Amino acid sequence: MSITAAFILYTLTGLGFITYLFVRADALLLALKILYGLSIAAHALSFSTLWRASGQLPVATPMEALNMLILFSSVAFMPLVFKRKTAILAAFFLPAASIVLAFIAPSLQAGTEVLLGPHRTWYVLHTLSVIAGEAFFVVAAIVSVVYLIHERIIQKGSIHLRLSRLPPLTLLDGILYGSLALGFFSITAGMILGGLWASAVGIALASIAPKVLAGALMWLVFGLSLHQRFALGWKGRRTAIITLLGFILMVLLFVGINAAFPESHGIRLI
Protein backbone atom coordinates (compact mmCIF):
# COMPACT_ATOMS: atom_id res chain seq x y z
CA MET A 1 0.00 0.00 0.00
CA SER A 2 1.36 3.44 -0.94
CA ILE A 3 1.81 6.42 1.35
CA THR A 4 -0.91 8.17 -0.71
CA ALA A 5 -3.59 5.92 0.77
CA ALA A 6 -2.36 6.70 4.27
CA PHE A 7 -2.39 10.42 3.48
CA ILE A 8 -5.99 10.28 2.23
CA LEU A 9 -7.13 8.38 5.32
CA TYR A 10 -5.28 10.76 7.67
CA THR A 11 -6.86 13.74 5.92
CA LEU A 12 -10.40 12.33 5.99
CA THR A 13 -10.06 11.31 9.64
CA GLY A 14 -8.64 14.71 10.56
CA LEU A 15 -11.53 16.52 8.87
CA GLY A 16 -13.90 14.20 10.68
CA PHE A 17 -12.42 15.00 14.07
CA ILE A 18 -12.57 18.73 13.31
CA THR A 19 -16.26 18.22 12.62
CA TYR A 20 -16.55 16.34 15.92
CA LEU A 21 -15.33 19.49 17.68
CA PHE A 22 -18.68 21.06 16.84
CA VAL A 23 -20.94 18.03 16.37
CA ARG A 24 -20.54 15.68 19.31
CA ALA A 25 -22.31 12.56 18.03
CA ASP A 26 -21.50 9.08 19.34
CA ALA A 27 -21.98 7.47 15.92
CA LEU A 28 -19.54 9.94 14.36
CA LEU A 29 -16.95 9.27 17.06
CA LEU A 30 -17.20 5.51 16.53
CA ALA A 31 -16.71 5.91 12.78
CA LEU A 32 -13.72 8.20 13.36
CA LYS A 33 -12.07 5.70 15.69
CA ILE A 34 -12.39 3.04 12.99
CA LEU A 35 -10.96 5.43 10.40
CA TYR A 36 -8.09 6.28 12.72
CA GLY A 37 -7.22 2.60 13.09
CA LEU A 38 -7.37 2.14 9.31
CA SER A 39 -5.11 5.18 8.84
CA ILE A 40 -2.43 3.70 11.08
CA ALA A 41 -2.77 0.29 9.41
CA ALA A 42 -2.33 1.84 5.95
CA HIS A 43 0.64 3.87 7.11
CA ALA A 44 2.25 0.84 8.77
CA LEU A 45 1.82 -1.21 5.57
CA SER A 46 3.42 1.56 3.53
CA PHE A 47 6.31 1.77 6.00
CA SER A 48 6.84 -2.00 5.99
CA THR A 49 6.87 -1.96 2.17
CA LEU A 50 9.70 0.57 2.21
CA TRP A 51 11.54 -1.54 4.79
CA ARG A 52 11.26 -4.72 2.72
CA ALA A 53 12.23 -2.95 -0.50
CA SER A 54 15.38 -1.40 0.95
CA GLY A 55 16.31 -4.27 3.27
CA GLN A 56 16.94 -1.87 6.13
CA LEU A 57 15.08 0.44 8.51
CA PRO A 58 13.94 3.29 6.21
CA VAL A 59 15.44 6.29 8.02
CA ALA A 60 18.42 7.01 5.73
CA THR A 61 17.00 10.38 4.67
CA PRO A 62 15.28 13.19 6.60
CA MET A 63 12.02 12.49 4.74
CA GLU A 64 12.12 8.83 5.76
CA ALA A 65 12.81 9.83 9.37
CA LEU A 66 9.80 12.19 9.31
CA ASN A 67 7.64 9.41 7.89
CA MET A 68 8.61 7.12 10.74
CA LEU A 69 8.03 9.90 13.28
CA ILE A 70 4.48 10.48 12.01
CA LEU A 71 3.75 6.74 12.20
CA PHE A 72 5.10 6.45 15.74
CA SER A 73 3.25 9.62 16.81
CA SER A 74 0.00 8.20 15.45
CA VAL A 75 0.52 5.01 17.43
CA ALA A 76 1.35 7.04 20.56
CA PHE A 77 -1.91 8.98 20.16
CA MET A 78 -3.98 5.81 19.74
CA PRO A 79 -4.74 5.22 23.47
CA LEU A 80 -5.92 8.85 23.72
CA VAL A 81 -8.03 8.73 20.57
CA PHE A 82 -9.82 5.59 21.73
CA LYS A 83 -10.86 7.21 25.02
CA ARG A 84 -13.95 9.38 24.86
CA LYS A 85 -12.58 12.20 27.04
CA THR A 86 -9.40 12.65 25.01
CA ALA A 87 -10.44 11.56 21.50
CA ILE A 88 -10.78 15.17 20.39
CA LEU A 89 -6.99 15.59 20.59
CA ALA A 90 -6.86 13.93 17.17
CA ALA A 91 -8.43 17.09 15.70
CA PHE A 92 -5.22 18.93 16.57
CA PHE A 93 -2.77 16.20 15.56
CA LEU A 94 -4.12 14.73 12.33
CA PRO A 95 -4.20 17.93 10.21
CA ALA A 96 -0.53 18.54 11.01
CA ALA A 97 0.30 14.90 10.27
CA SER A 98 -1.49 15.12 6.91
CA ILE A 99 0.44 18.25 5.93
CA VAL A 100 3.76 16.57 6.75
CA LEU A 101 2.81 13.43 4.81
CA ALA A 102 1.81 15.52 1.79
CA PHE A 103 5.22 17.21 1.92
CA ILE A 104 7.33 14.06 2.26
CA ALA A 105 5.32 11.59 0.14
CA PRO A 106 7.02 12.43 -3.21
CA SER A 107 10.45 11.76 -1.65
CA LEU A 108 9.69 8.37 -0.15
CA GLN A 109 11.20 5.45 -2.01
CA ALA A 110 13.38 2.47 -1.29
CA GLY A 111 16.74 3.66 0.01
CA THR A 112 20.11 2.72 -1.43
CA GLU A 113 22.26 3.06 1.69
CA VAL A 114 23.89 -0.14 2.89
CA LEU A 115 24.07 -0.99 6.57
CA LEU A 116 26.01 -4.19 7.09
CA GLY A 117 28.57 -5.48 9.53
CA PRO A 118 28.33 -6.23 13.24
CA HIS A 119 25.99 -4.64 15.76
CA ARG A 120 23.37 -3.74 13.16
CA THR A 121 20.66 -4.64 15.67
CA TRP A 122 21.97 -2.03 18.10
CA TYR A 123 21.66 0.66 15.45
CA VAL A 124 18.06 -0.33 14.75
CA LEU A 125 17.21 -0.30 18.47
CA HIS A 126 18.91 3.09 18.84
CA THR A 127 16.87 4.53 15.98
CA LEU A 128 13.60 3.06 17.21
CA SER A 129 14.19 4.41 20.72
CA VAL A 130 15.08 7.92 19.57
CA ILE A 131 12.15 8.27 17.19
CA ALA A 132 9.78 6.80 19.78
CA GLY A 133 11.00 9.47 22.21
CA GLU A 134 10.44 12.18 19.62
CA ALA A 135 6.93 10.80 19.00
CA PHE A 136 6.07 11.19 22.68
CA PHE A 137 7.39 14.75 22.49
CA VAL A 138 5.00 15.34 19.57
CA VAL A 139 2.16 14.14 21.79
CA ALA A 140 3.37 16.43 24.58
CA ALA A 141 3.51 19.41 22.19
CA ILE A 142 -0.03 18.84 20.88
CA VAL A 143 -1.36 18.41 24.42
CA SER A 144 0.44 21.62 25.43
CA VAL A 145 -1.31 23.54 22.65
CA VAL A 146 -4.70 22.16 23.69
CA TYR A 147 -3.96 22.94 27.35
CA LEU A 148 -3.13 26.59 26.59
CA ILE A 149 -6.23 26.94 24.37
CA HIS A 150 -8.51 25.47 27.00
CA GLU A 151 -6.96 27.55 29.78
CA ARG A 152 -7.47 30.70 27.68
CA ILE A 153 -11.12 29.81 27.07
CA ILE A 154 -11.67 29.34 30.80
CA GLN A 155 -9.96 32.63 31.64
CA LYS A 156 -12.16 34.49 29.14
CA GLY A 157 -15.26 32.78 30.50
CA SER A 158 -16.26 31.55 27.05
CA ILE A 159 -17.84 28.36 28.35
CA HIS A 160 -20.53 28.50 25.66
CA LEU A 161 -17.96 27.71 22.97
CA ARG A 162 -17.81 24.18 21.60
CA LEU A 163 -14.05 24.29 22.16
CA SER A 164 -14.72 24.68 25.88
CA ARG A 165 -15.61 20.98 25.86
CA LEU A 166 -11.98 20.06 25.52
CA PRO A 167 -10.49 17.58 28.04
CA PRO A 168 -10.17 18.93 31.62
CA LEU A 169 -6.96 20.79 32.41
CA THR A 170 -5.99 18.30 35.11
CA LEU A 171 -6.33 15.43 32.64
CA LEU A 172 -4.29 17.28 30.00
CA ASP A 173 -1.60 18.04 32.57
CA GLY A 174 -1.37 14.36 33.49
CA ILE A 175 -1.06 13.34 29.83
CA LEU A 176 1.60 16.02 29.32
CA TYR A 177 3.66 14.75 32.24
CA GLY A 178 3.34 11.12 31.15
CA SER A 179 4.33 11.92 27.56
CA LEU A 180 7.37 13.90 28.68
CA ALA A 181 8.47 11.12 31.03
CA LEU A 182 8.11 8.41 28.36
CA GLY A 183 9.82 10.57 25.76
CA PHE A 184 12.71 11.42 28.05
CA PHE A 185 13.19 7.74 28.95
CA SER A 186 13.14 6.68 25.28
CA ILE A 187 15.56 9.40 24.20
CA THR A 188 17.93 8.51 27.05
CA ALA A 189 17.86 4.83 26.09
CA GLY A 190 18.39 5.74 22.45
CA MET A 191 21.42 7.91 23.23
CA ILE A 192 23.00 5.12 25.28
CA LEU A 193 22.34 2.53 22.56
CA GLY A 194 23.69 4.88 19.91
CA GLY A 195 26.86 5.55 21.87
CA LEU A 196 27.49 1.85 22.41
CA TRP A 197 26.84 1.06 18.75
CA ALA A 198 29.07 3.84 17.44
CA SER A 199 31.86 2.81 19.80
CA ALA A 200 31.56 -0.87 18.85
CA VAL A 201 31.86 -0.22 15.10
CA GLY A 202 34.49 2.50 15.46
CA ILE A 203 32.55 5.47 14.08
CA ALA A 204 34.42 8.76 14.56
CA LEU A 205 32.61 11.28 16.75
CA ALA A 206 33.17 14.00 14.16
CA SER A 207 31.05 12.16 11.60
CA ILE A 208 27.98 12.07 13.85
CA ALA A 209 28.66 15.21 15.92
CA PRO A 210 25.68 17.17 14.53
CA LYS A 211 23.22 14.45 15.52
CA VAL A 212 24.86 13.99 18.92
CA LEU A 213 24.66 17.73 19.62
CA ALA A 214 21.02 17.92 18.55
CA GLY A 215 20.12 14.91 20.68
CA ALA A 216 21.93 16.33 23.71
CA LEU A 217 20.21 19.73 23.43
CA MET A 218 16.80 18.11 23.06
CA TRP A 219 17.52 15.81 26.01
CA LEU A 220 18.49 18.79 28.18
CA VAL A 221 15.40 20.84 27.32
CA PHE A 222 12.90 18.10 28.03
CA GLY A 223 14.91 16.98 31.05
CA LEU A 224 14.55 20.54 32.34
CA SER A 225 10.78 20.31 32.00
CA LEU A 226 10.70 17.21 34.20
CA HIS A 227 13.22 18.64 36.66
CA GLN A 228 11.20 21.83 37.15
CA ARG A 229 8.09 19.79 37.74
CA PHE A 230 9.68 17.74 40.50
CA ALA A 231 12.03 20.33 41.99
CA LEU A 232 9.80 23.43 41.82
CA GLY A 233 6.37 21.92 41.38
CA TRP A 234 5.80 23.50 37.96
CA LYS A 235 2.63 22.18 36.38
CA GLY A 236 0.09 23.13 33.79
CA ARG A 237 0.82 26.33 31.90
CA ARG A 238 4.52 26.57 32.73
CA THR A 239 5.21 22.99 31.69
CA ALA A 240 3.16 23.47 28.52
CA ILE A 241 5.15 26.57 27.54
CA ILE A 242 8.53 24.91 28.20
CA THR A 243 7.40 21.86 26.23
CA LEU A 244 6.38 23.97 23.23
CA LEU A 245 9.68 25.84 23.32
CA GLY A 246 11.51 22.52 23.44
CA PHE A 247 9.47 21.18 20.54
CA ILE A 248 10.19 24.28 18.45
CA LEU A 249 13.89 23.79 19.23
CA MET A 250 13.61 20.15 18.11
CA VAL A 251 12.09 21.23 14.78
CA LEU A 252 14.70 23.95 14.24
CA LEU A 253 17.53 21.54 15.01
CA PHE A 254 16.10 18.96 12.60
CA VAL A 255 15.78 21.49 9.78
CA GLY A 256 19.09 23.22 10.49
CA ILE A 257 21.21 20.09 10.83
CA ASN A 258 19.77 18.44 7.74
CA ALA A 259 20.27 21.65 5.77
CA ALA A 260 23.88 22.08 6.92
CA PHE A 261 24.77 18.38 7.04
CA PRO A 262 22.54 16.62 4.46
CA GLU A 263 24.40 13.31 4.88
CA SER A 264 23.99 13.16 8.66
CA HIS A 265 21.02 10.75 8.53
CA GLY A 266 22.40 7.98 6.39
CA ILE A 267 25.36 5.89 7.61
CA ARG A 268 27.05 3.59 5.16
CA LEU A 269 28.95 0.62 6.50
CA ILE A 270 30.34 -2.17 4.36
Stockholm file with secondary structure:
# STOCKHOLM 1.0

chainA/1-270         MSITAAFILYTLTGLGFITYLFVRADALLLALKILYGLSIAAHALSFSTLWRASGQLPVATPMEALNMLILFSSVAFMPLVFKRKTAILAAFFLPAASIVLAFIAPSLQAGTEVLLGPHRTWYVLHTLSVIAGEAFFVVAAIVSVVYLIHERIIQKGSIHLRLSRLPPLTLLDGILYGSLALGFFSITAGMILGGLWASAVGIALASIAPKVLAGALMWLVFGLSLHQRFALGWKGRRTAIITLLGFILMVLLFVGINAAFPESHGIRLI
#=GR chainA/1-270 SS CCHHHHHHHHHHHHHHHHHHHHCCCHHHHHHHHHHHHHHHHHHHHHHHHHHHHHTSCSCSSHHHHHHHHHHHHHHHHHHHHTSTTTGGGHHHHHHHHHHHHHHHGGGCCCCCCCBCSTTHHHHHHHHHHHHHHHHHHHHHHHHHHHHHHHHHHHHHTCTTSGGGGSCCHHHHHHHHHHHHHHHHHHHHHHHHHHHHHHHHHTCCHHHHHHHHHHHHHHHHHHHHHHHHHHHSCCCTHHHHHHHHHHHHHHHHHHHHHHHHCTTSSCCCBC
#=GC SS_cons         CCHHHHHHHHHHHHHHHHHHHHCCCHHHHHHHHHHHHHHHHHHHHHHHHHHHHHTSCSCSSHHHHHHHHHHHHHHHHHHHHTSTTTGGGHHHHHHHHHHHHHHHGGGCCCCCCCBCSTTHHHHHHHHHHHHHHHHHHHHHHHHHHHHHHHHHHHHHTCTTSGGGGSCCHHHHHHHHHHHHHHHHHHHHHHHHHHHHHHHHHTCCHHHHHHHHHHHHHHHHHHHHHHHHHHHSCCCTHHHHHHHHHHHHHHHHHHHHHHHHCTTSSCCCBC
//
